[in-house]
Amino acid sequence: MKKLILFLMFIVICGQGIAEGFTLPENLQIIEDSAFEGCEAADEVILNDALTDIGDSAFASCTSLYDITVPQSVTAIGDDLFSDVDNPLLITTTSGSAAMSYALANQLDFDAGTTCKALLIGNYSYSTGYGTLYGPPYDIQAIATTLSESGLRSFSSTNMTNLTADEILSAVSSTFSSATSADISLFYYAGHGYSSSDSEKNGALVGADGTSYVYATDLRTALDAVPGRKIVIIDACYSGALISRSLKSSVTQDPAVSFLNTFMQGSGLLRRSNLAADQYFVMTASAGSQESYEIKKSGQSMGIFSKFFSLGMGYDREEGSFVSPAADDNGDSIVTFAELYDYVSDSVSSFVETYSKTQSVQVYPDDCNWFGIKRP
């Protein structure tokens, strides 16, 4: 009987294409394999609270699907549930649910009462050994504004300046102390980066005392203690070394191995192969062998990388106003990490070329669409 009901629903909802979104019957408990496969009319789906099982490929090739609500009652989810769904799909669910676990395991975006927090650190005044920077205090203000208007992904930000290495690590712990596995925590640093022939030290964040450093292993250890998904954005010289990248295009080693050997090394995770479970996205302003530049424009000092990061997300810091996100390549109002990287990388490279400089934005992982940083 359940198969018959689903078959008739498929004819009504999908075959005739009369619904842009739909809610399933309240007493439905099982969705069979491939039940809605190829249903192009389904863009927003709400599953009922009585549902317990969803079969293999149930929503495969639903090319319009962008949002599906899966209740806590669902405890069994089949394979390839959303195969050939190219949209940056959002799974709306509850924390700790089977749907949340499925989203994490399959690199899908989800909202489960998700809280988004950002720690923004700008080091610009150094006690010794390093010159004064002018962009970081303005960069963190601009990034905070940018992140505050990101729709579902709006972040509450904590801004700090001129911290030592120990203070940076302490700030990570205190800022994200209430994070859960459903949350997203963003760490941003603008300041000097450390250049070293020692690969384990190259790209380290420089403390404001000029003598202390946050190495990749230190940062990874601190962030590993924070549950949930993590975003790491670094605007500093040599920062690509944090993800073992001298130049993105020159990497011959498997990027997963490179990443494990540095940023993931700090907590003994060298044998872990499923990086999706580690829930990290990292973007750095430059390669491990390059400097990162700032500029004064329209009366403002700013990191060039941070300038285009904000513009890609939809904040024009020079005008002090929100605009259409420049990184939204397909016009769906969602900015995925892949889109953001493409835009920022191209923009930074083109901008510094006019000054006869080279600055190559780096990213981990490549082509990351598994959760969007900006969602309406």
Phi, psi and omega in degrees: 000319181296321177297318180297315179302313181295323179296316178295321177298319180299317179298315183289312188278315187263315183299321180267349176061038187265355184236134173277334177207158181206157176245134182282160180305145187296331185264004182290130183250331185227133169254119186287168177306135173059022187303318182243020182302129178081009181282099184282346181279342184278110175249326177227120186238134176243116180272145187281158185290343179277347185294137180238331186227137173235124186280174179302138172056027186301326180238025179297144177060023171277085195291345179262354187291127177230345182211128177224131179262121182241118185284169178297335183295338179285118182244348180230123180231129184283184182276157172053038186302321184238032180299141181065024168260104190276343179296153172288079188297141174246127174260116177266123186206200178241156182298134178082003182284165175297326179293322177296316178298320179296318180298315180296316183291336185246017175056052179241148179285147177211156170234122181228057188067034188293132173256136181245120177235148179231138171249116184245116184245126177240108176261120183226336181247113187250136184293324183202150169084342184224143180285162178290137172255151184250339184280320190309316181296329178277329178298315183292328177293317181292320179294320178299317178296316179303312185286341183285344183239053183247026176065232179301332182261027178293132184253141165270131189246144170248118182259132178222149180228151171053060179257147170285173180300313180297323180291325176298312181293323177294323179294324176300313182296315184285320183294321185255022186296335182261006182296145175242176181294345179271352191266170175236128180241129183245127176249125179233135177227131171236126182165195179285145171248155186264131177259126182211147174285346176278114185298334180283343181251337183299137179087002181299151176280134185267126176292156184293345175283348179078001182233356179243151188221143172257106180278166181305318181294325178295314182294318180297318180298317180296318182284331177298334179283352180263119178293158173093191182277142183236138175243129180238119181237120184236121175249086182204156176298145174064014188293338178298340178297338179298334178242028175059038182235109172286317172210132184304318184286346184261000183288123176256336177285150175307125182305327179297319180293317179301315182295317179299324186285350177233278188299329181267357185291332191299336185240028173068035184256023186298336182267355181282133183251337183270090184289340177301324180292339179278344167060040179249142164231131182230132173226131182239153187288335185210170175283167182296344180253007188240158172271161176243136191251152170238163184212154173256120183218136182054037177079004182243139170270138183201147170289135183296318177301312182293327176302312183281334173300312180297314182295322178298328179274349176109019176236118177269099187290334178290324178268344182069036183215158177273141181226178175297134182301119183295338181274353182284080190295325184260002174073024181265007180070005176251129176254108177276166179295326178297316178297317182296317178299313181303315182293310183295318180300310181296318184292316180296313181301315181295320183295312184286338177299328180292344176253014180059037178243164176232129177214116187246108179296138181243157185211150170214133351278169177290150172050047184277109175243011191280347160204143185269141179277339177230125179222138178291000000 
